[in-house]
């Protein structure tokens, strides 16, 4: 008959076995219900688990940071550049008003005629 110390050595660890094995860690994230629903839907659309989708999004965020650092820029700077590329300032008595370049009054921006034709 085996003694008590032998039985303890054969005992399995409690809980369910890890799905991904060694090298994977678990961490907890809190989120709004809206963000959770968005991530869950994206996971379903991509055929991933929610954990895989969150990991994918984290990888994308780190990749974006790496690219921005290589370009020596940041997201607010890029947003300003895109905004200025698609909008034109119109000088008004109340300061500059930015409108889409496709707007009919955008032609006035280059001539600074805002408010003069009234």
Kinemage of the C-alpha trace (Angstrom):
@kinemage 1
@onewidth
@group {chain A} dominant
@subgroup {mainchain}
@vectorlist {calphas} color= white
{ca unk a 1} P 0.000 0.000 0.000
{ca unk a 2} L 1.496 3.380 -1.008
{ca unk a 3} L 2.227 5.805 1.755
{ca unk a 4} L 0.776 9.358 2.022
{ca unk a 5} L 3.819 11.095 0.526
{ca unk a 6} L 3.642 8.970 -2.653
{ca unk a 7} L -0.032 9.810 -3.169
{ca unk a 8} L 0.674 13.565 -2.923
{ca unk a 9} L 3.357 13.337 -5.580
{ca unk a 10} L 0.936 11.721 -8.072
{ca unk a 11} L -1.849 14.230 -7.456
{ca unk a 12} L -2.803 16.399 -10.429
{ca unk a 13} L -2.857 20.176 -10.025
{ca unk a 14} L -6.334 21.582 -9.334
{ca unk a 15} L -8.377 23.234 -12.060
{ca unk a 16} L -8.706 22.877 -15.763
{ca unk a 17} L -5.494 22.354 -17.765
{ca unk a 18} L -4.209 25.439 -19.568
{ca unk a 19} L -5.492 25.587 -23.150
{ca unk a 20} L -2.359 27.155 -24.590
{ca unk a 21} L 0.261 25.562 -22.396
{ca unk a 22} L 3.346 27.226 -21.012
{ca unk a 23} L 4.358 30.676 -22.161
{ca unk a 24} L 0.853 32.114 -22.133
{ca unk a 25} L -0.384 34.272 -19.282
{ca unk a 26} L -3.811 35.473 -18.274
{ca unk a 27} L -4.639 39.053 -17.416
{ca unk a 28} L -7.936 40.714 -16.670
{ca unk a 29} L -9.299 43.741 -18.496
{ca unk a 30} L -12.372 45.753 -17.602
{ca unk a 31} L -14.379 47.377 -20.354
{ca unk a 32} L -17.625 49.151 -21.049
{ca unk a 33} L -20.441 46.919 -22.292
{ca unk a 34} L -20.378 48.763 -25.628
{ca unk a 35} L -16.639 48.134 -26.174
{ca unk a 36} L -17.040 44.481 -25.127
{ca unk a 37} L -19.866 44.027 -27.634
{ca unk a 38} L -17.728 45.625 -30.348
{ca unk a 39} L -14.719 43.399 -29.603
{ca unk a 40} L -16.959 40.330 -29.378
{ca unk a 41} L -18.544 41.061 -32.767
{ca unk a 42} L -15.141 41.699 -34.360
{ca unk a 43} L -13.924 38.388 -32.904
{ca unk a 44} L -16.908 36.560 -34.353
{ca unk a 45} L -16.404 38.211 -37.755
{ca unk a 46} L -12.702 37.295 -37.760
{ca unk a 47} L -13.255 33.750 -36.498
{ca unk a 48} L -11.262 34.374 -33.330
{ca unk a 49} L -11.968 33.985 -29.643
{ca unk a 50} L -12.409 37.179 -27.656
{ca unk a 51} L -8.970 36.628 -26.085
{ca unk a 52} L -7.392 36.205 -29.516
{ca unk a 53} L -9.154 39.354 -30.744
{ca unk a 54} L -7.917 41.384 -27.770
{ca unk a 55} L -4.384 40.105 -28.358
{ca unk a 56} L -4.681 40.986 -32.058
{ca unk a 57} L -5.825 44.517 -31.174
{ca unk a 58} L -2.921 44.923 -28.751
{ca unk a 59} L -0.481 43.770 -31.429
{ca unk a 60} L -1.977 46.282 -33.871
{ca unk a 61} L -1.637 49.081 -31.298
{ca unk a 62} L 2.029 48.264 -30.680
{ca unk a 63} L 2.641 48.031 -34.423
{ca unk a 64} L 1.015 51.454 -34.928
{ca unk a 65} L 3.194 52.952 -32.192
{ca unk a 66} L 6.295 51.486 -33.824
{ca unk a 67} L 5.371 52.903 -37.230
{ca unk a 68} L 4.565 56.340 -35.796
{ca unk a 69} L 7.879 56.385 -33.930
{ca unk a 70} L 9.706 55.468 -37.154
{ca unk a 71} L 7.945 58.330 -38.930
{ca unk a 72} L 8.694 60.643 -35.990
{ca unk a 73} L 5.083 61.688 -35.682
{ca unk a 74} L 2.011 60.994 -33.604
{ca unk a 75} L -1.723 60.538 -34.165
{ca unk a 76} L -2.765 64.138 -33.322
{ca unk a 77} L -0.227 65.473 -35.848
{ca unk a 78} L -1.496 63.082 -38.528
{ca unk a 79} L -5.100 64.057 -37.773
{ca unk a 80} L -4.237 67.747 -38.200
{ca unk a 81} L -2.475 67.032 -41.495
{ca unk a 82} L -5.421 65.053 -42.849
{ca unk a 83} L -7.868 67.693 -41.634
{ca unk a 84} L -5.910 70.492 -43.320
{ca unk a 85} L -5.637 68.449 -46.512
{ca unk a 86} L -9.425 68.066 -46.694
{ca unk a 87} L -10.549 71.446 -45.296
{ca unk a 88} L -9.942 75.076 -46.190
{ca unk a 89} L -9.960 78.046 -43.833
{ca unk a 90} L -12.334 80.873 -44.563
{ca unk a 91} L -11.397 84.101 -42.839
{ca unk a 92} L -14.395 85.645 -41.122
{ca unk a 93} L -14.777 88.567 -38.744
{ca unk a 94} L -15.058 85.966 -35.980
{ca unk a 95} L -11.877 84.090 -36.861
{ca unk a 96} L -11.092 81.314 -39.284
{ca unk a 97} L -13.841 78.854 -40.116
{ca unk a 98} L -12.745 75.523 -41.549
{ca unk a 99} L -15.015 73.963 -44.158
{ca unk a 100} L -14.587 70.951 -46.444
{ca unk a 101} L -12.736 71.813 -49.640
{ca unk a 102} L -15.644 70.368 -51.636
{ca unk a 103} L -18.030 72.924 -50.123
{ca unk a 104} L -19.143 75.641 -52.627
{ca unk a 105} L -17.797 78.411 -50.380
{ca unk a 106} L -14.340 76.837 -50.183
{ca unk a 107} L -13.259 78.854 -53.245
{ca unk a 108} L -13.627 81.996 -51.135
{ca unk a 109} L -10.919 80.734 -48.801
{ca unk a 110} L -8.131 81.573 -51.220
{ca unk a 111} L -9.549 85.040 -51.962
{ca unk a 112} L -10.430 85.953 -48.348
{ca unk a 113} L -13.825 87.243 -49.489
{ca unk a 114} L -15.927 85.718 -46.703
{ca unk a 115} L -18.640 88.151 -45.675
{ca unk a 116} L -17.819 90.795 -48.336
{ca unk a 117} L -20.509 89.797 -50.839
{ca unk a 118} L -23.369 90.588 -48.469
